[in-house]
Amino acid sequence: MNIELIIGILNIVLISTTPLVFAGIGELVTEKSGVLNLGLEGLMLVGAVSGFITLVLTGNYFYSLLLSIISGVILSGIFAFLVLNLMTNQIATGLALTIFGIGLSAMLGKKFSGTPIEGLSPYYFIIISFLLVLSVGYFLSKTKSGLMVRAVGENHNSAYALGYNVIKTRYLTIIFGGVMSSLAGYYISICYAPMWQEGMTAGRGWIALALVVFATWKPWRLLIGAYIFGGVAIMQMNLQAIGVKLPGQFFNMMPYLATIIVLVFISSNKLRLKLSAPASLNVPFEKNQ
Amino acid sequence: MIKKILTIFTFFSIISVSALYADQKKIGFIYIGPPGDHGWTYMHDQGRIYMENELGDSISTTYIENVPENADAVRAIRKLAQSGHDLIFTTSFNYMDQTLEVAEEFPDVKFEHATGFKRTDNVSTYSARFYEGRTVIGHLAGKMTKTNTIGYIVSFPIPEVIRGINAFYLAASKVNPDVKIKIIWVYSWYDPGKEADAANTLINQGADIIVQHTDSYAPCQAAEKAGVLAFGQASNQEAFCPNAHMTAIEDIWGPYYAAKAKAVIDGTWSSEDTWQGFKEGMVEMSPYNKKLLSNDLIAEANKIEKSIEDGTLHSFEGPIYNQAGELVVKEGEVADDGMLASMMFYVQGIDGDIPQ
């Protein structure tokens, strides 16, 4: 193996893993505050399509990025309102958000699919993704607000008794997660495969969700996990191209398999706490109890 | 009550000879992807539109898009059958058993299943000889490659795909015995990200031509970006990769769809198997890219098309050996349709194994 080949492989791994890092780190923060958002796939698709449409209409990358972010704020804001104020079931609402996002993005993008665009270099986003993981890690472990987010996620009643605004904190983390998912979608439709086609995220939102569990809610483990998932997928393509016989379907399900194994491990409560699963995850918060 | 009246009304309108009440035939389509994929489903939808233009008011059409190849397909097909469709096209290989299941429940509805091989009294099958196009692009790739390495992105190991790989390789190695093809299975018809990854991986490993048997134009785009060559898939994709796109194999379904709809209107429809290629116009090559291909090469490609059309050339001419070195098609013979339809082996010279 020569050095050029290896650099080439690393380059492809970086390009293909970045959307997982974006969506994963956003969901990690959301889950740290005790909210499970299963709507990543829908958020990504709407982020992808709104960025794409704006780029086609205005030709301006900044506006398209802005619109993509705004779509994430709006959609995750709706999700937050439903689960925090109306206290709907988080799992059902998240699934609904995904289904809604798939349909909405398909409807919005219908006229635009097949419009050629000039893609954006993926490297800005790759650098930002690393910085993002670093800052989220710092934020959660070293800053007061980060500790507040974790307190809310561990025990929202105690956090409330201490005077923290549980609802406001969760609004912010949900919207952060939503924006990160939109950015992941934007990256896919503008940098990774510059095009819009229905359902083009092809299940990456679910892999990002699995990744958060796999990383046991630690930012740096999430980064490593994302690169393991992404790296394995690209390595198996390389081995295939060299002519090594591999069970490709097995590699496709690997992220989920790995996550199930982690879930089995953390199913005992003691270990679960040790591995830092937020204790109030998916538990609705009622102010006056 | 209204339904009953409608049913009676429809019944009388069928037997009525008055043109005023001549019933409009309803024709339904089941699509695997979105019509906007600019590949497989797009071309089926173009066929549907062609049929509408040809037959005008005598038909009306409906389609259901993004139908997964599982039990959901049964529901989608049944929905069309129940809502009074006379003819239903199911346009992907793995709708096979689902089509048969619904066809049994609705013996009066006619079904047409694309690329399948199971037929009953009210289920026809049809497909195009895409592999004839693969022979043309194989020839071009064999002549155009400088690294003698061609990257080939494929979806699932089914006969249609294997047949394409073999036809491509036979033509490429005929003009360039040193040519090697590297194959990546992505296990998806449609995942632009993964298709782009596969293309980049192949380019990184030295491929200077990208061939695909998946549905998005991401591989062609990746080739354009990396400055290598590519072929489009199912439809003309030159707009997305003008400096990489040499030509594409196009699926032309319109005339077939119109003929079958006409047969239903005339009451002459019968269950049959149709497999057409260049000759009948079901497979066509997109305009050859003059920026990339020399006039001589374009002339050669045209000649191959002509020869396949008039039968002097076949994509699978003997002697053909499989990977184990066994003679599968004798010298002077060509592979018969039975062998082509069930082809699950690589010809000699292709490295690697077909995944199980």
Interface residues (C-beta under 8 A of the other chain):
Chain A: L5 G8 I9 N11 I12 I15 S16 P19 A106 G109 K110 S113 G114 P116 G119 I188 Y192 A193 P194 M195 Q197 E198 G199 M200 T201 A202 R204 A233 I234 M237 N238 Q240 A241 I242 G243 V244 K245 L246 P247 G248 Q249 N252
Chain B: G33 P34 G36 D37 H38 Y42 N66 G151 K182 I183 I184 W185 V186 Y187 S188 Y190 D191 P192 G193 K194 E195 A196 D197 A198 N200 T201 L202 N204 Q205 S216 Y217 A218 Q221 K225 A239 F240 D351 G352 D353 P355 Q356
